Amino acid sequence: MPSVQQLMQEAIVPNVADNAAALEAILGNSADLVMRDFSFCANPASPGICVYLDGMADGAIVDAVLKALLIHASELSWNPEQLPTAEMLRTHLMFNAAAKTCGSLQEAVFGILSGDTLVFVEGLDQAVLVSSKGWKERSVEEPSAENNVRGPRDGFTESIRTNTAHIRRRIKDPELRIDSTVIGTRTRTDVSVLYIRDLVKPGLVEEVKRRLDSIRLDAILESGFIEEMIDDAPFSPFNTVQSTERPDKVASALLEGRVAILTDNTPVALIVPTFFWQFMQAPDDYYHRYWVGTFFRIVRYFAFLISLILPSTYVMLVSFHHEMIPTSLALTIASGREVVPFPVLLEALLMELAFELMREAGLRMPKPIGQAVSIVGSLIIGQAAVQAGLVSPFMVIIVAITGISSFAIPSYSSSLALRIFRFPLLLASGSLGLLGFATMFFLLLLHALSIRSFGEPYLAPLSPFRPRDQRDMMLRMPLWMLDDRPGFAQNRHRMASGQQPKPPKEQPE
């Protein structure tokens, strides 16, 4: 008996029974596989079969297809001496807008597995494939990991067509292109590449497609699989591919000349190229006045520095450089550490690991009790550890401020990198003091400078320095001053000149 792969390469034959037997051999006796036989034009001499997957196909569409084949087909004036072709069935009978003919079992099987309905008629060497996708979808909701105070509340869902519609609603530009491909030899996951043709950098779309086409995996279950396979720095904790669940963020990236990648069955989209400074920006920065956006962006940069270097700085000063601490503060720290039996480095490592453990436990526990358990657990454990003399009160404050600062970073994925970098900085500072801290920080900086994201420097526009792009990096200048797109865009002109609002010189009468 031929294998499944060999059967998939065969063509559709005019005999309905042979086609049905081939499908059963390929798909097996699955409980959700439905093969509904019928008589074309109510003529027993012209048997047919309708094949679909229960739960994947919309029952109303399947009923409409059968009604057209049984009832409406008999009302048409067919030539009794000549059997209509599959193309005639598609053009004369199928009310569905997305119907096509197919001549191979491979195309037929992939259509059935995608939720389409397949129609065989005796005597035809082609089948009709009718789009009937009708599985249940999650409704559009606000992204839970990217909250905002002002702005749109809709987020991506697990349906790729719903997600592309989100972008179409925001960008009604004929230059917006959506190119589709299929990745995964077994899952055959639909992937769409979105870009604006006259804005994207020449060669960027081709490079994205080349990397996607080079993926040879049997399964793509989430966009993270694609992110890891197209990453420029696979061994780096830095994210060179931005991920988001917000359609407005994707639309903004497309309007800057970037490329977005949408994956079916996941609400997370990917954006390339990506720069480090993007992870410090939030959609709220552009929905509020520029003074507000600039202030909170500066606050996030301070939170980034605190989250990265505060524990290692404390360990470095207490272990090696007491003279750099004010006398009154040094005495306070010494009194708190008087009964602590551990070195300050071990104390900091234990507290950091305990904090990460409680954060991870609160994230994985059921939602109604996870938050309460993490908060109560941190308070009780921290207070008990201080009373038992295992840690100093100052160390609890340092770890708490560090953890709170990491939550201020808008991108959760980038905060994960900071949590990883915190430990090598801590170990270097506790082992060699200022020399170890400076060496490790310099190595991390050199590593960030060496990274590229789809041909673009990761730390641009700071390195290399681009003066015009500084208006939307650490500061958020007014919208009427952001008249240029980033330097990698093909068409840099964003708006007409003279957009600064001005009151009228003469008061209206």
N, C-alpha and C positions, 0 to 999 in steps of 0.2 A: 504494500500500500504506500502511495507517495506521501511524503512528509507535508506538514502544513506549509512550509516555505515553497515547496514545489507546487502545491495546489494554488497558492496565492498568485503564482506566475501564469496560471492558465487563463484562457479567454472564456467569456460567457458563451454557452452553446444554446442552440434553439430549443433544446429539450428542457422543460421546466423541472422534471424529476431529477435529471442529472445535476442541474444547478443547485437544487435544494439539498441533494446529497453532498455536494461539494461544500456548501455552507455548513452543514451539520458536521462534516469532518473537520472543518477549520475551526468553527466556534464551539463544537461539542454540544452536548445536550444541556445547555445552560438553562436554568429555571426562568431567566428573564428573556430568553430568545423566543419570539413569537413569529410563527409562520402561518399566516392566514390565507387559505386557498380561496379562490373565487373563479367565476366563469365570466370571461370578458364579453361584454355586450349581452350578458345573460345567456350565452351560447355554451352549452356543455362541451362542444367540440373545440373550444378555445379556452383551456384552463390557464390559470395564472396563480401566482403566489405573491403575497405581500409580506415582507420581512422587516421587522423592527425590534428594538429592545424596549421592553416594558420598563418605564421609569425614566428612560432617556428621551423617548419620543412623546410628543404631545398627542394625546388620544383624539382630540378634536380634529387635528390635521390628518391623522390616519383615517378617521371616519370620512373626512371629506375626500380623501384619495380613493377610498373604496367606493364611495357614492358616485364619483366621476367615472370609475371603471365599470360599475355595474349598471348604472341608470343613464347618466348623461352620454355614455359611449353609444348606447343603443339608439339615441335620438339623432345621432349624426348619420349622414348619408355615406357610409363606407362602401367601398367597392367589394361586393361579396366574393369576387374571384381573386382579390388581392388583399393580403393581410396588411394592415397599417404598420408603418415602421415605428421604432421607438421615438424617433424625432417627431413624428406626427402625434404620438400620444402626448409628448411633452407640450407641443404647441397647441393642440386642440382640446386636451382634456384637463391638464393640470392647472388648477386655479392658483396654486402656490407660486409666488414670484421667483423663488429660488429652486428651480428644478432643472436637472441636466441628465444627459444620457451617459452611460459608462459601458465600456466593453470588456473590462477585465475584472476578475474576481478580487484582485487586490484593491482596486478602487471601490468596489462594492462593499467589501468587508470594512475598510476604513470609514466609509460613509455610515454604515450601520453602527459602528462603534462610536461615531461622533454624534449619534442621535438622529440620523436621517432614516427615511423609509425607502426601502428598495422594492421595486415592482418588476416581476418577471411575467412575461406572456409567452405562451407556447408559440414556437415558430420564429421568435425574434432572437437574433444573436447579440442584442444589446438590451440593457436594463435601464429603467428610469429611476433616478435617485432624487427624491423629494426632500427638501430641508424641512425637518419636523422637530427640531430641538425644543424640548419642553420640560427640562428638569427644574426643580425648585431652586430658587436663588435667594440669597440673603438680601434683605432690603438695604437701601443706601443709608448709612449711618455716619456719624461723626467719628473720625479716627481717634481711638482712645489714647494712642501714644504721642499724638501731635495736637494737643489742645491749643486753642487760641481764644482770645477774648472778643476780638472783632474780626469778622470775615466770614467766608462760606463755611457751612457746617457739613457739607457732603464729603464723602470719602469714597475711595475705590472699593469695589467688591471683588468677589471671586470670578465674576464673568468678564471676560476680556472685551466683549462687545459693549457692555455697559460702561466699562472704563474708557474705551475709545469715544463713546458718546459724550462722556464728561468733558473730554478735551475738545471735541467738536463744538459743544455748546459754548465754550469759552473763546475758541479761536475759529471764527468763521472766515477763514482765509483760504482761497483756492490753492495757495502754495503749500498748504499743510498736506503732507504725505504720510500714509500709513502702509508700510510694507510688511507682509506677513510671511512667516516661515513656520516649519514644524521641526521640533527638536525632541529627541528621545525615541529610540527604536521601539520601545514597548509602550511608553505612555503617550507618545506622539502629541506632545503639548504644543498648543498654538502660542506663538510668540510674535508680537508686533513691534516694529521699529517706527517710531514717530519722529518727524523732523519737518522744519519749514524750509523748502527747497532753496529759496533765494537768501536765506540767512545763515544756513549751516556752512561751516568751513569746508572747502573742497577737499575731498578725500576722507572726511570723518565718517560719513555714512558707509562708504565702501569698507573702511577699516572695521566698523562695528559689525557689518554683515559678514566680513571675512572671519572674525573671531567667533561669531555665532555659528557659522557653517562648519567651523573646525571642531565644534563640540561633538564628541562621540560618546554619548552616555545612553544607557537603556532607559533611564527615568529622569524626568525633570519635574519634581514635585512642588517646587517653590522657586521664586526668583533668586533666592540665595544660591541655588545650584549654578545658575547662569553667572551671578556676580563673582563667584569663586573661580569660574572657568575663564572669564575674560579680564580678570584683574591684572593690572600692570605690575603690582608688587605683591605676589602671592604669599611671601613670607613676612610681610610687614603688618603690624597691628593697625596701621593707618588705613582708612577707607578711601580708596581711589575711585570707588563707584558709589554715588549717593543713592540712598533708598528713601522712599517716602510713600505715604498713603494719601496725600493731599493732591487732588487734581489741580488746584490753583498753583501749587508749587511746580508741578510738571509743566503747566501752561506758561508760567513765567520763565522756566528754563528753556522751553522751546523758542520763546520770543527773544531769548538772548543768543540763539544760534546753537543750542545744545541738542543732544539726541536723547530721546526717552525710549526705554524698553519695557513693554508690558507683557506679562506672562499670564496665561490662563490659569485659573484655579488659585490665584493668590491676589490679595489686594495691594501688594507692595510693588511699586514701579521703580525702575532704575534710571539714573540720569548720568550721562557722561558728556564731556569730561567734567571732573570734579576737582574743586580746590578746597584747601583746608579751611579757608575763611567762610565757606558756605555753611559749615556746620555750626557756626556761631550766629547765623542769621535766622530769623523767624518771620513768618508771614505778617505777624503783627507790626513789624517794623515799617511796613509800607502802608498799612491800613490806618495807622495813627499819624499824627503830625510828626514831622521829621525831628523835632526836638525830643519828643518822647521816644521815637525809635532809636535815635542816637544815644540817649541816656541809657536805655536798657541794653543796648548792644555793648556799651562800655561796661555795664554791670556784668554782662556775661563773660567778657574777657577777663575781668577781675576774678570771677568765679572759676574760670578755666585755670588761671595761675594758682589760685588757692588750692584747687583740687589736685593740681599736679605736684606742687612743690612744698606745700605747708607741712605735711608730716616729715618729709626728709629734712627741711630746714630746721624744724624743732629738734629732731634727733641729732643733726649736725652740731647745733649750738650747745645743746645740753651735754653731748658726749665729748666734744673737742674744743669748743670756742666759748668758754664761759665768760671771757672778758667782753664779748660782744653783746651780752645781755645786761640790761640795766640792773643795778644792785638790788633794788627793791623787788623787781620781778624775779631775779635769780634766787633770792631768799624764799620767795613764795613757792617757786618750783621745787627748791630743795626741801622745804618743809613738807610738801605733798609727796615727795619721793622718799621720804625718810624711812618708811616701813616697807617700801616695795622691794622684793627680793630679786627682781630681774633687771638686767641691763636695759637701758632705754630703747635700744634697737629691738631686742626681743619683745619688750613691752609694746612697742609700736606695731610690730608684725602681728602679735597676737590680737591686738585690738582691731587692726585692719582686717584680718582674716575673720574675726568674729562679726564685724560689721558687714562684710561681704556675705557671710553665711546667713545672717538675718535678712539681708536684702534679697538674697536668692530664695530663701524659704518663704518670705512674704510674697514673692512673685509667683512661686509655684503652688502655693496653697490655694484652696478654694477662695474665690473672690470675697464672699461675705465675711470670712474670718481672717484672711491673709493680712489685711492692713492692720486690723486690731491686734493680731498676734505679734506682728513685727514691731509695732510701736510699744506695746506693753512689754514685750520681751527685751527690747533694747533698753527701756527704762529700768526694768527690774535687774537685768544682768549687769548693766553699768553701775547702778547703785550698789548692788551686792559685791561687785568686784572692787569698788572703791572702799567699802566698809571692811572687806576681808584683807585689804592691803595688797592685792594682786596688781593693781594699776593705780596710777596717780590721778587725781581729779583733773589736772591739766591735760593729761593725755586723752581723757574722755572728751574734753572740750575740743581738742585738736581734731580728733577723729570725727566728731559730730559735725563740726564746721566743714571739714573736708567732704563728708558725705552729702551735706546739704548743698554745697557748691557744685558738686557733680550733677545734681538734679536740675540745676539752673541752665544746663546746656541743652538747647532745643533738640538736638539729634541724639537719640538714645544709642545708636550704633557708634557714634564718635565718643560718647562718654565711656563706652566699654574699653576703647583704646587707652583713655586716660587712666582707667582703673588698672590696666595692665602695666603702663609705664610707671605708675606710682611705686611699684615694688622694686624694680632695679634702681631707681633713684634713692629709695629708702635704704637698700642694702649698701649702695656705694657711699652714701652719706654717713651711715653708721659704722662703716669700716675704715674709711680714709678721711672723713671730715670734709672740709671745704674742697680739697683737691679731688676727692671722689665724686662729690656732687657736681663740680664744674666739669669734670671729665665726662661723666655720664650724660649730663645735660648737653654738652657739646656733641657727643656722639649721636644723641637723639636728633639734634638739630641738623647735623650733617646727613643723617638718614632721611629726614624730611626733605632736605634740599635735593637729594639725589632721586627722589621719586617723581615719576611722571604719570599723568592720567590721560591716556589716548593722545600722546604726543605733547601735552601741555604740562609745564612745570607745576608741581603740586602746590608750591607756595606763591605762585603768581596771584596778584600783580605786585606783591612785595619783592619777590625775587624770581625772575628779573623785575626790576622796578618799572611800573607803568604809571606815570603821573596822573593821567586822565581817569584811570580805573580806581584811584584812591578815594574817589568821591562816594563809593559804595562798598567800602571794605570795613574799616574800623568805625567809620562815621557813616551816617545815612543822611546825605545831603538832600535838599528839597527835590521833588520830582521834576520841576522845571529846569533843574541843573543837570539831571541825569539824561542828557540828550544823546549820549553815545552808548552803544552796546560794548560788551567786553572786547578786548583786543583780538580774540580768536574768531569773532563773528565775521561773516563775509560782508554784510551790509551793516556798517556801524551806525548809520544815521537813524535815530529813534523817533525824533519829533521835530516839528518845525521850530525855527528860532523865534525868540521873543515871547516865550510862554510864561514868563514871570508875571504873576497877577499884580495889577496896579489899580489903585482907586482912580476914578475919573477926576480930571483936573477941575472941572466945573460941576458944581452940584446941580442936579436936575431941578427944574422949577416945579 
